[in-house]
Amino acid sequence: MNSVAPAAGVAPTLLIVDDDAVFRDVLARAMAKRGYAVVTAADTASGLDVAAATDPAYAIVDLKMPGASGLAFVEALHRRVPSARIVVLTGYASIATAVEAVKLGATDYLAKPAAPDEVAAALNRAADSTIDIDAQPASVDRLEWEHIQRVLAEHGGNVSATARALHMHRRTLQRKLAKRPVKR
């Protein structure tokens, strides 16, 4: 895929809000190479502060962060800068969160990991284009797998704590974790 860059002239401001410092820095460097003036934040609260100071034309927002979720940021930024192109990135992709993100003002929604060219293309997609969301809903097995992964992440990868939170025997959870992700 070819890299998509903003129009020549003054570099538009791109705000990246993600709690993963390594991912945030790598993506910031990649987007700066594509012609954006990049500013970053580690959470929703600091992201809103940076947005108030810069009024970004573009934003890339992680869905799941400590404190308020990325959806709260999307809603607040959309109210502040209605013309901002907002792309939500998440490791917990689902149709429900994609629909909610778009309702709150996101212009696109991508599952992690997403290549910088993919992100740049999403930032610059025509405003009237549609977001590709599978018409086929996720299977129950896939939803279960996503839920287990989300709860596991919330418990810092601790299988025993996750099993307790899910009201599941630890060995049963370990068997489920040993399986590959279920296809949609």
trRosetta pair geometry for C-beta under 8 A, 3 or more apart (Angstrom, degrees):
i j d omega theta_ij theta_ji phi_ij phi_ji
1 115 7.5 134 49 88 126 136
1 117 4.6 149 93 135 110 135
1 118 6.8 82 70 -69 160 64
1 121 6.6 -60 167 -43 134 143
2 117 7.1 170 105 -153 20 125
3 34 5.7 -141 176 -114 118 107
3 116 7.5 -1 -120 115 100 98
3 117 5.1 -99 -96 -111 61 93
3 120 5.9 22 -163 75 69 160
4 34 7.4 36 82 -168 45 129
4 117 7.1 106 7 -160 77 68
4 120 4.4 169 60 133 84 103
4 121 4.8 118 6 -86 137 57
4 123 7.4 178 96 61 119 91
4 124 4.8 -144 144 45 134 143
5 34 4.7 -157 -103 179 88 77
5 35 4.3 81 -169 16 112 132
5 120 6.8 -22 -75 -169 44 134
6 11 6.9 114 67 -145 138 56
6 12 5.0 -158 -141 17 164 113
6 34 7.6 99 1 135 77 86
6 35 5.0 -147 41 108 88 121
6 36 6.3 106 -6 -79 127 72
6 124 7.2 -161 -88 -88 58 121
11 35 5.7 -158 -121 169 96 66
11 36 5.9 132 -180 -154 104 20
11 37 4.1 123 109 -35 116 91
12 36 6.2 -44 74 -128 74 76
12 37 6.8 -159 95 24 23 91
12 56 7.8 87 158 -168 85 68
12 57 4.0 -64 -173 49 118 142
12 58 6.1 83 124 -3 120 106
13 36 7.3 81 -154 -176 15 87
13 37 5.0 -45 -97 78 59 103
13 38 7.9 144 -159 -93 56 20
13 39 6.4 0 -166 5 102 110
13 54 5.0 -165 176 165 159 118
13 55 7.3 98 59 86 143 52
13 56 4.3 -118 111 -121 103 71
13 57 5.7 121 53 11 70 82
13 58 7.1 -176 98 37 49 76
14 31 5.6 -110 94 151 157 139
14 36 3.9 5 -1 177 129 139
14 37 6.9 149 17 68 75 47
14 38 5.1 -29 72 -103 100 67
14 39 7.4 165 82 27 48 65
14 56 6.2 95 -120 -162 14 123
14 57 7.3 -47 -73 63 57 79
14 58 4.3 -21 -110 80 79 112
14 59 7.0 168 -163 -86 58 31
14 60 6.9 25 176 -5 103 97
14 123 7.4 -17 -119 -136 120 152
15 38 7.9 145 -93 -158 24 57
15 39 5.3 -24 -106 74 71 93
15 40 7.3 151 -161 -97 57 29
15 41 6.8 6 -174 5 101 106
15 47 6.6 112 161 -155 125 88
15 50 5.9 147 -132 114 121 120
15 51 5.9 -9 -80 -82 173 81
15 54 6.7 150 -69 78 112 136
15 56 4.0 -128 -14 -33 105 164
15 58 7.2 175 24 95 65 57
15 59 4.5 -14 66 -111 96 85
15 60 7.4 -170 94 29 52 61
15 77 7.9 -156 67 -123 143 143
16 24 5.6 151 126 -150 122 83
16 27 5.8 158 -138 102 152 119
16 28 5.6 -130 28 -78 150 86
16 31 7.2 163 -55 24 127 152
16 38 6.4 6 -5 -163 112 104
16 39 7.5 177 23 88 71 43
16 40 4.7 -23 67 -111 95 82
16 41 7.4 174 89 29 51 63
16 59 7.5 170 -81 -159 31 57
16 60 4.8 -6 -115 61 75 104
16 61 8.0 -171 -155 -73 41 40
17 40 7.4 160 -81 -163 39 58
17 41 4.8 -11 -110 69 81 99
17 42 7.7 -49 -155 35 63 3
17 43 7.3 -2 -170 138 98 5
17 44 6.8 72 176 -92 139 44
17 46 8.0 164 -128 82 98 82
17 47 3.7 18 -107 -102 132 139
17 59 6.9 6 3 -172 104 105
17 60 7.3 179 29 89 63 55
17 61 4.8 5 60 -118 108 73
17 62 6.4 -126 108 19 70 80
17 65 7.4 -65 148 -49 94 160
17 70 6.9 153 101 -120 116 92
17 73 5.9 -138 96 178 164 166
18 23 5.8 -90 135 94 146 110
18 24 4.3 -174 69 -79 109 98
18 27 7.4 71 17 37 151 143
18 40 7.7 -52 35 -157 82 103
18 42 7.4 -45 86 -132 40 42
18 60 7.4 -20 -39 115 111 95
18 61 7.5 175 -64 -154 72 31
18 62 4.0 102 -116 -28 75 124
18 65 7.2 -153 -147 -88 33 119
18 89 7.3 -17 -92 68 121 123
19 24 7.9 174 57 -41 8 129
19 42 5.5 68 -117 -179 54 75
19 43 6.0 45 -87 -80 96 74
19 62 6.3 -110 10 70 77 154
19 65 4.4 151 -30 -135 120 91
19 66 6.0 116 -114 7 151 87
20 23 3.9 34 105 25 120 116
20 24 6.0 159 85 -21 62 88
20 62 7.2 135 11 -88 95 157
21 24 5.6 -58 -142 38 27 114
21 25 6.2 23 162 -17 65 108
21 42 6.9 -10 -81 -111 81 110
22 25 6.1 -59 -148 37 26 106
22 26 6.3 23 157 -15 64 109
23 26 5.9 -59 -146 39 29 109
23 27 6.0 23 159 -14 66 111
23 112 7.9 -7 -149 -141 149 135
24 27 6.1 -61 -145 41 24 107
24 28 6.1 28 155 -24 63 109
24 40 5.4 106 170 -157 116 136
24 42 7.2 -82 -40 -99 171 65
25 28 5.5 -51 -143 33 30 115
25 29 6.5 29 158 -17 63 103
25 40 7.6 -20 -80 -75 53 173
26 29 6.0 -55 -153 35 29 108
26 30 6.4 26 152 -16 64 110
27 30 5.6 -57 -146 40 33 112
27 31 6.1 27 158 -16 68 109
27 60 6.8 -121 153 96 141 155
27 116 6.6 173 -134 -97 66 93
27 119 7.0 18 -150 39 111 174
28 31 6.1 -59 -143 40 26 104
28 32 6.2 31 155 -23 64 107
28 38 4.6 150 -155 146 84 149
28 40 5.4 -52 -83 -59 137 127
29 32 5.7 -53 -146 33 30 113
29 33 6.6 32 154 -20 62 103
30 33 5.9 -54 -156 32 31 113
30 34 6.9 22 148 -13 62 108
30 116 3.7 -113 155 -105 139 150
31 34 5.4 -58 -152 39 40 111
31 36 4.7 -27 153 44 96 132
31 38 5.3 114 89 -81 112 129
31 60 7.7 -149 -69 -7 156 142
31 116 6.6 -149 -62 -151 65 108
31 119 7.2 -70 -82 105 107 127
31 120 7.0 172 -117 -80 79 94
32 35 7.9 144 -178 6 31 10
32 36 6.1 -92 -94 68 38 76
32 37 7.7 52 -119 -116 81 23
32 38 4.9 -85 -67 4 90 124
34 116 7.0 -174 -32 160 135 114
34 120 5.2 -114 -175 -105 165 139
36 58 6.7 -74 -131 56 132 138
39 50 5.4 180 137 -177 127 127
39 54 5.7 -174 20 -41 158 168
39 56 7.0 -136 45 -81 113 121
40 50 7.6 -118 90 -126 18 172
41 46 4.2 -180 -158 108 109 95
41 47 3.8 178 82 -78 149 64
41 49 7.4 146 -114 54 137 88
41 50 4.8 -147 -57 5 122 139
42 46 5.9 32 43 53 73 142
42 65 7.8 156 151 -159 55 128
43 46 5.4 82 55 22 77 98
43 47 6.6 -133 99 -11 35 98
43 65 5.2 167 -128 152 70 130
43 66 5.9 -53 -113 68 126 84
43 67 5.3 65 -178 38 129 132
43 68 7.7 107 167 48 94 77
44 47 5.4 -60 -144 38 27 118
44 48 6.4 29 159 -22 65 102
44 65 6.1 157 -29 78 87 134
44 67 5.7 -142 35 104 106 115
44 68 4.0 -87 66 75 159 103
44 69 7.1 56 -58 75 141 16
44 70 6.9 -156 -82 -93 103 37
44 72 5.6 33 -154 82 152 109
44 73 4.5 -137 -130 -62 91 106
44 76 8.0 103 -175 28 102 139
45 48 6.0 -54 -154 30 28 108
45 49 6.9 28 148 -17 61 103
45 67 6.1 -60 -16 149 106 161
45 68 6.9 118 -46 24 76 114
46 49 5.4 -49 -152 34 41 116
46 50 6.4 40 151 -18 69 103
47 50 5.8 -53 -147 38 32 108
47 51 6.1 34 152 -21 65 107
47 61 7.4 81 -162 -115 159 99
47 73 5.3 5 96 -134 141 133
47 77 7.9 -56 141 -61 107 120
48 51 5.5 -51 -143 37 32 115
48 52 6.4 38 154 -24 63 102
48 73 6.7 -136 -59 -125 87 82
48 76 5.7 -24 -109 122 115 147
48 77 7.5 -134 -106 -65 70 80
49 52 5.8 -53 -152 31 30 112
49 53 6.7 20 153 -12 62 108
50 53 5.8 -62 -152 41 33 108
50 54 5.9 -7 163 10 70 118
50 56 7.9 25 128 -33 94 118
51 54 6.4 -76 -131 53 25 87
51 55 6.9 70 179 -88 63 30
51 56 6.1 -74 -122 9 75 100
51 59 7.5 1 -99 -91 115 135
51 76 7.7 126 76 117 156 102
51 77 5.4 -110 -143 -109 157 95
51 80 6.2 101 142 85 120 156
51 81 7.2 -130 -174 -1 106 122
52 55 7.9 17 -153 -57 17 67
52 80 7.2 -98 -89 -148 63 152
55 80 7.2 -139 -116 142 77 106
55 81 5.3 143 -159 -83 78 128
56 59 5.4 108 95 -65 137 87
56 77 7.7 -24 54 -155 103 124
56 81 6.8 -179 63 51 55 169
56 84 6.0 66 94 -127 76 122
57 81 7.7 -126 -101 166 32 141
57 83 7.3 -36 -141 112 70 98
57 84 6.1 -175 -169 -118 24 68
57 85 6.9 16 147 18 68 89
58 84 6.6 172 -87 -164 18 80
58 85 5.0 -18 -112 64 75 94
58 86 7.6 164 -164 -81 48 40
58 87 7.8 4 -173 3 93 98
58 123 5.1 27 -144 -154 133 120
59 73 8.0 -151 160 141 145 112
59 74 8.0 178 98 -107 135 65
59 77 5.8 -14 -4 167 166 165
59 84 5.8 30 -2 165 106 125
59 85 7.4 174 27 87 64 50
59 86 4.6 -7 65 -114 103 78
59 87 7.2 -175 94 30 55 63
60 86 7.9 169 -83 -159 26 54
60 87 5.1 -15 -112 69 71 100
60 89 6.0 24 179 -11 95 117
60 119 6.2 15 -111 -166 138 124
60 123 7.5 -56 -68 -77 96 113
61 70 4.3 142 150 -160 107 113
61 73 5.4 -175 -141 92 140 130
61 74 5.9 -161 64 -66 162 87
61 77 7.9 -161 -59 12 141 148
61 86 6.3 1 3 -170 119 100
61 87 7.2 163 23 84 72 48
61 88 5.4 -35 74 -109 93 63
61 89 7.0 167 79 23 37 76
61 106 7.7 -116 47 -103 122 111
62 65 5.5 105 90 -55 113 103
62 70 5.3 -155 93 -70 44 137
62 88 7.9 90 -144 -162 9 66
62 89 5.7 -41 -98 75 55 90
62 90 6.6 117 -163 -91 58 63
63 69 6.4 -5 173 -177 60 101
63 70 4.3 -106 -119 39 28 131
63 71 6.8 33 -146 -38 78 81
63 88 5.6 61 -69 -179 91 109
63 89 7.2 -141 -16 86 83 40
63 90 3.6 6 9 -92 128 122
63 92 6.3 -120 83 54 137 100
63 97 6.2 38 -146 174 148 140
63 101 7.4 -73 -104 -80 106 127
64 69 6.5 -31 -106 -134 43 91
64 70 6.9 -50 -24 -4 24 107
64 90 6.5 92 -2 -138 89 99
64 91 7.2 -70 33 44 123 91
64 92 5.9 65 -26 13 132 131
64 150 7.6 -157 -98 -137 158 94
64 153 7.5 60 132 116 152 144
65 68 7.6 6 77 81 102 50
65 69 6.7 140 38 -134 77 38
65 70 6.1 102 1 -51 108 82
68 72 4.0 -73 171 59 117 152
68 73 6.9 134 114 -42 112 79
69 72 5.4 114 60 1 67 94
69 73 7.6 -124 110 3 47 88
70 73 5.2 -52 -154 37 45 115
70 74 6.2 52 148 -26 72 99
70 88 6.0 128 131 -136 134 99
70 90 7.4 -149 41 -77 150 104
70 101 7.9 0 111 -111 103 110
71 74 5.5 -46 -146 31 35 115
71 75 6.5 36 155 -18 64 103
71 88 7.9 24 -81 -116 64 141
71 97 7.5 -116 -68 -154 124 88
71 100 6.1 -15 -128 130 136 114
71 101 6.2 -111 -108 -93 87 69
71 104 5.8 118 -168 16 82 168
72 75 5.9 -54 -152 36 31 111
72 76 6.4 25 154 -14 65 110
73 76 5.8 -61 -146 41 31 107
73 77 6.0 25 160 -15 69 110
74 77 6.1 -59 -143 41 24 105
74 78 6.1 25 158 -21 63 111
74 86 5.5 134 -133 150 88 152
74 88 6.4 -24 -76 -75 138 112
74 101 5.9 -56 162 -150 179 75
74 104 4.7 84 106 112 112 120
74 105 5.3 173 159 64 88 95
74 106 5.1 -34 -150 -56 139 90
75 78 5.9 -58 -146 36 25 111
75 79 6.6 25 155 -18 61 105
75 104 4.2 -70 -75 -167 83 112
75 105 6.2 141 -104 13 38 119
76 79 5.8 -55 -152 34 31 111
76 80 6.4 23 153 -14 65 110
77 80 5.6 -60 -145 42 34 109
77 81 6.0 -31 176 41 73 95
77 84 5.8 -74 153 71 106 155
77 86 6.2 129 94 -87 132 136
77 105 7.0 -173 81 105 80 142
78 81 7.4 -76 -123 69 20 57
78 82 6.1 50 -180 -113 63 52
78 84 6.9 -128 -98 56 50 106
78 86 6.7 -77 -69 -5 91 147
78 104 6.4 166 14 148 148 65
78 105 2.6 -71 -88 -146 154 169
78 106 7.9 -85 -64 -44 128 41
79 82 7.4 9 -134 -70 14 79
79 105 7.7 -114 -31 -55 56 158
80 84 7.9 21 82 -7 84 136
81 84 4.0 69 108 -31 113 114
82 105 7.6 -112 -133 -139 58 122
84 105 7.9 43 71 157 96 118
85 107 4.8 -56 -152 30 71 152
85 108 7.8 19 176 6 93 101
85 123 5.4 106 116 -162 131 65
85 124 7.5 67 151 -75 171 34
86 105 6.0 51 34 122 142 88
86 106 4.7 -100 100 -120 104 58
86 107 5.6 125 50 8 59 84
86 108 7.8 -177 97 35 48 65
87 106 6.9 92 -117 -164 19 99
87 107 6.7 -50 -71 65 62 84
87 108 4.6 -14 -115 71 85 100
87 109 7.2 -175 -161 -76 63 26
87 110 6.2 12 177 4 110 108
87 119 6.3 149 109 -154 160 78
87 122 4.7 89 -114 121 136 123
87 123 5.7 -77 -26 -75 130 70
88 97 7.8 -143 133 145 148 101
88 98 7.8 -175 72 -115 131 57
88 101 4.5 -78 -5 -152 157 150
88 106 4.8 -30 -19 -128 108 151
88 108 7.4 -166 27 97 68 52
88 109 4.8 -7 61 -115 102 74
88 110 7.3 169 86 28 53 61
89 110 5.3 -18 -107 73 71 94
89 111 7.8 96 -158 -157 61 8
89 112 5.5 75 170 -63 98 93
89 114 6.0 -120 -127 18 111 130
89 119 7.3 -15 -76 -108 125 112
90 93 5.5 146 86 -68 103 64
90 97 6.8 -42 48 121 170 146
90 109 7.6 -18 16 -168 108 88
90 110 7.8 151 24 86 63 50
90 111 6.4 -49 75 -121 69 52
90 112 6.2 -127 107 -6 17 97
91 111 7.3 81 -119 -168 28 74
91 112 4.5 -44 -75 54 71 120
91 149 7.9 -121 136 141 104 128
91 153 7.9 131 91 -78 132 160
92 97 7.0 70 110 5 92 164
92 146 6.2 111 -150 -172 76 103
92 149 7.3 -176 -101 97 87 111
92 150 5.4 63 -116 -88 133 107
93 97 7.1 -139 -148 64 36 121
93 98 7.0 34 -161 -53 81 107
93 109 7.5 129 -131 152 98 105
93 110 8.0 -71 -94 144 127 26
93 111 3.8 -49 -39 -95 147 104
93 146 8.0 -107 63 -127 52 135
94 97 4.9 84 58 13 88 98
94 98 6.9 -152 91 -7 43 89
94 138 6.6 -69 -135 -7 84 144
94 143 7.6 70 -122 -115 124 82
94 146 6.4 121 -70 154 112 165
95 98 5.6 -58 -147 38 32 114
95 99 6.2 31 157 -19 68 106
95 133 5.6 103 -125 -178 86 120
95 134 6.9 -95 -78 58 113 84
95 137 6.4 -84 10 -123 152 73
95 138 6.9 -164 -5 -12 105 97
96 99 6.0 -56 -149 36 27 108
96 100 6.3 25 154 -16 63 110
97 100 5.5 -54 -143 41 35 113
97 101 6.1 41 155 -25 67 104
97 109 7.7 157 113 -154 83 139
98 101 5.8 -52 -147 33 28 112
98 102 6.5 24 156 -15 62 106
98 109 4.3 160 -129 103 88 168
98 131 6.8 -168 177 129 116 142
98 133 5.4 164 112 -104 151 126
99 102 6.0 -58 -150 38 30 108
99 103 6.3 33 152 -21 65 107
99 133 7.4 65 -60 -126 81 171
100 103 5.6 -54 -147 35 32 114
100 104 6.3 23 157 -14 65 110
101 104 5.9 -65 -151 41 28 106
101 106 3.9 -7 154 17 95 145
101 109 5.3 122 76 -89 146 119
102 105 7.9 178 -169 35 26 11
102 106 5.4 -76 -83 66 43 90
102 107 7.8 88 -122 -104 76 16
102 109 6.9 -75 -50 -31 92 122
102 131 6.4 -134 -83 13 135 147
106 109 6.0 71 130 -65 142 87
107 122 7.8 144 101 164 91 81
107 125 7.2 176 144 63 109 104
107 127 7.1 -69 -142 -124 125 66
108 122 4.0 -167 113 -172 160 104
108 123 7.5 -109 31 -65 136 33
108 125 6.2 107 -68 28 133 135
108 131 5.8 165 -127 -104 59 109
109 131 5.8 53 27 -163 95 144
109 133 7.7 27 65 -80 129 102
110 114 4.4 39 146 -83 135 152
110 118 6.4 130 -139 137 148 114
110 119 6.6 -121 33 -94 164 70
110 122 5.7 -94 -44 -64 124 164
111 114 6.9 138 79 -59 43 99
114 118 4.7 -124 -177 89 92 129
114 119 5.3 110 121 -57 121 90
114 122 7.8 -15 176 -6 147 141
115 118 4.5 97 58 2 79 105
115 119 7.2 -149 94 -5 42 85
116 119 5.5 -53 -146 37 36 111
116 120 6.1 37 155 -20 68 105
117 120 5.6 -51 -144 38 32 112
117 121 6.3 35 154 -20 64 105
118 121 5.8 -54 -150 35 29 112
118 122 6.5 29 151 -19 63 106
119 122 5.6 -55 -150 36 32 112
119 123 6.5 35 151 -22 65 104
120 123 5.7 -51 -150 32 32 114
120 124 6.5 3 160 4 64 113
121 124 6.3 -77 -148 51 27 94
121 125 6.5 53 154 -58 66 87
122 125 5.9 -22 -146 -14 32 115
125 129 4.8 -92 165 50 110 142
126 129 4.6 107 65 -24 86 101
134 137 7.5 160 107 -81 105 19
134 138 7.7 99 75 -59 137 66
134 184 6.2 121 25 150 178 153
136 184 6.8 114 102 138 109 110
138 142 4.2 -118 -179 90 103 128
138 143 5.2 129 108 -55 120 84
138 146 7.4 2 162 -7 161 138
138 184 5.1 -82 -116 -141 71 85
139 142 4.6 97 54 5 79 102
139 143 7.0 -144 94 -3 42 86
139 182 6.4 -101 69 138 121 127
139 183 7.8 53 12 92 128 58
139 184 6.5 154 -1 -176 86 37
140 143 5.7 -53 -147 38 33 112
140 144 6.3 38 152 -22 65 104
141 144 5.6 -52 -149 35 31 114
141 145 6.4 32 152 -20 64 105
141 182 4.2 -160 124 -151 106 170
142 145 5.6 -52 -148 35 32 113
142 146 6.4 32 154 -18 65 105
142 181 7.5 50 -129 174 78 85
142 182 4.5 -133 -79 90 65 109
142 183 7.0 -68 -82 101 120 23
142 184 5.4 55 -100 -109 169 47
143 146 5.7 -52 -146 37 32 111
143 147 6.3 33 154 -20 64 107
144 147 5.7 -57 -148 37 30 112
144 148 6.3 31 154 -19 65 105
144 176 7.8 -92 137 -160 112 136
144 182 7.7 46 58 15 91 144
145 148 5.8 -53 -148 35 30 111
145 149 6.4 29 154 -18 63 107
145 176 7.5 -159 -104 173 72 102
145 179 7.8 -99 -109 90 119 112
145 181 5.6 131 153 -140 149 67
145 182 4.9 175 -15 14 146 102
146 149 5.7 -56 -149 38 31 112
146 150 6.3 33 153 -21 65 106
147 150 5.7 -54 -148 34 31 112
147 151 6.4 25 157 -13 66 106
148 151 6.0 -58 -146 41 29 106
148 152 6.0 33 154 -22 65 110
148 162 7.4 74 -164 169 72 127
148 166 6.9 17 -111 -92 77 154
148 173 7.1 173 -148 -146 121 90
148 176 6.1 -129 -126 127 170 130
148 177 7.0 -144 148 -78 133 79
149 152 5.6 -53 -143 37 29 115
149 153 6.4 32 155 -20 63 104
150 153 5.8 -55 -152 34 29 110
150 154 6.5 30 150 -20 63 106
151 154 5.4 -51 -148 35 35 115
151 155 6.5 17 156 -5 66 109
151 162 5.3 120 124 -145 99 93
151 165 5.5 -174 -172 101 122 131
151 166 5.9 115 117 -61 166 103
152 155 6.1 -69 -149 47 29 99
152 157 6.2 39 167 -109 90 38
152 158 7.9 -176 -154 52 64 44
152 159 7.4 2 -127 -97 102 55
152 162 4.7 11 -96 -108 63 152
152 177 7.4 115 -90 -105 153 122
153 156 7.7 44 -175 -71 33 21
153 157 7.4 23 -104 -57 38 63
154 162 8.0 125 63 -103 85 88
154 165 7.7 -156 87 155 120 174
155 158 4.6 -99 144 51 103 94
155 161 4.2 -178 -165 101 134 118
155 162 4.7 -159 45 -65 148 78
155 165 6.4 -156 -57 -4 135 144
156 161 7.8 32 46 59 86 145
158 161 4.0 39 105 23 121 114
158 162 6.2 161 90 -18 64 87
159 162 5.6 -58 -145 39 30 113
159 163 6.2 34 156 -23 66 105
159 170 6.2 86 135 -154 101 93
159 173 6.1 159 -170 110 92 125
159 174 6.2 44 -170 -79 144 85
159 177 7.0 -87 -117 -10 114 162
160 163 5.7 -51 -148 33 30 112
160 164 6.6 30 153 -17 63 103
160 170 5.6 -11 -107 -108 64 127
161 164 5.7 -53 -151 36 33 112
161 165 6.3 32 151 -19 66 107
162 165 5.6 -55 -147 38 32 111
162 166 6.2 18 158 -7 67 112
162 173 6.3 154 103 -172 104 153
163 166 6.0 -65 -143 47 27 102
163 168 5.0 -108 -152 78 71 82
163 169 6.5 -35 -169 135 125 15
163 170 4.3 -92 -38 -90 175 60
163 172 7.6 123 -133 59 111 85
163 173 4.4 -129 -91 -4 95 150
164 167 7.5 24 -177 -75 32 39
166 173 6.7 126 60 -93 141 123
168 172 5.3 -118 172 82 99 120
168 173 5.0 112 110 -57 125 100
169 172 4.3 87 66 4 92 109
169 173 7.0 -164 90 -7 47 85
170 173 5.7 -58 -152 38 32 111
170 174 6.3 34 152 -22 67 105
171 174 5.4 -49 -145 34 35 114
171 175 6.5 39 154 -21 64 100
172 175 5.8 -52 -154 32 32 112
172 176 6.6 28 150 -15 64 106
173 176 5.6 -57 -150 39 34 111
173 177 6.1 33 153 -19 68 108
174 177 5.6 -55 -143 39 32 111
174 178 6.4 37 155 -28 64 104
175 178 5.8 -52 -149 27 31 114
175 179 7.3 35 152 -25 59 98
176 179 6.1 -50 -162 20 36 113
179 182 7.6 23 130 -57 124 80
